[in-house]
Amino acid sequence: MLDIKVLFVEDSLTMRRIIMNSLKTIGFTDIIEATDGEDALKKIEDTKVELILTDWNMPEMNGEQLVRHLRETEMYKTTPIFMITTRGMKADVLTAVKLGVNGYIVKPFTAEILKKKLSKCIDF
């Protein structure tokens, strides 16, 4: 069991279920889910999360906008952020890295792949 508060942001209900199951499989229990960037910001307004996973393509506020906002916020300047997306082009990965993400996960993925990617920032 990992004592880390996680936020994941995903507009697709099916992907939210997959991500939630993957997070639980690898040991996370304190999980906040949001449907887009605006929803995420509302849900963490009074809460400090220690790991953020976000989709790129979402309505209202997309992942790129969310990451920019979080990196400009003192509380989240150094929080590990992982982009989870179907966008696997090298240019997209480079854009995400420039935004300040700590990792990039291309859908579809397994819990094992998620754990391997997150292990760069989290001790399992």
VENTA-V678949 format. One record per residue. PHI is phi in radians with two decimals (NA if undefined). PSI is psi in whole degrees, -180 to 180 (999 if undefined). NEAR is the number of other ideal C-beta (glycine too) atoms within 10 Angstrom. Layout:
phi,psi,near
PHI,PSI,NEAR
PHI,PSI,NEAR
This chain:
phi,psi,near
NA,131,7
-1.81,124,17
-1.57,64,9
-2.31,131,18
-1.44,122,17
-2.00,139,22
-2.00,130,25
-2.21,143,24
-2.16,119,29
-2.74,130,25
-1.47,-22,18
-1.48,124,14
-1.02,-43,9
-1.07,-46,8
-1.16,-35,16
-1.05,-42,17
-1.11,-44,12
-1.10,-46,19
-1.13,-45,25
-1.02,-47,16
-1.10,-40,11
-1.12,-45,22
-1.06,-43,24
-1.15,-40,12
-1.04,-38,13
-1.59,4,17
1.96,2,14
-1.39,140,21
-2.19,-25,12
-1.74,88,16
-2.15,131,17
-1.96,130,16
-1.99,145,18
-2.38,156,24
-1.65,-17,18
-2.88,178,20
-1.04,-42,25
-1.10,-44,17
-1.06,-42,18
-1.05,-48,27
-1.09,-38,17
-1.11,-43,10
-1.26,-23,16
-1.87,9,20
-0.88,-45,7
-1.95,19,6
-2.35,138,10
-1.69,119,9
-1.75,154,21
-1.89,-6,15
-2.67,136,22
-2.24,131,26
-2.07,129,26
-2.41,141,28
-1.25,163,26
-1.61,-55,21
-1.57,108,12
-2.56,156,24
-1.30,173,10
1.14,-82,13
-2.24,117,19
-1.42,178,18
-1.11,-38,28
-1.09,-46,20
-1.12,-40,16
-1.11,-47,29
-1.08,-44,22
-0.99,-47,15
-1.07,-47,15
-1.11,-42,24
-1.19,-20,15
-1.55,-6,10
-1.71,125,12
-0.86,-45,6
-1.11,-27,10
-2.03,15,20
-1.02,-36,10
-2.03,3,10
-1.14,134,18
-1.06,127,19
-2.19,130,23
-2.07,132,21
-1.58,127,26
-2.02,118,24
-2.75,165,21
-1.50,-9,12
-1.40,103,17
-1.91,9,11
-1.22,146,9
-0.97,-40,7
-1.07,-38,8
-1.16,-42,17
-1.07,-45,16
-1.10,-40,11
-1.06,-45,17
-1.09,-42,23
-1.10,-42,13
-1.10,-32,8
-1.19,-24,17
1.91,18,16
-1.29,154,24
-1.62,-17,19
-2.88,164,19
-2.39,122,19
-2.11,122,20
-1.62,132,16
-1.34,148,16
-1.37,160,9
-2.54,165,15
-1.87,168,11
-1.05,-36,16
-1.13,-42,11
-1.13,-43,13
-1.03,-47,22
-1.07,-43,16
-1.07,-44,15
-1.15,-45,19
-1.20,-25,25
-1.12,-12,12
-1.19,-25,10
-2.14,-16,14
-2.13,138,18
-1.53,121,7
-1.75,999,9
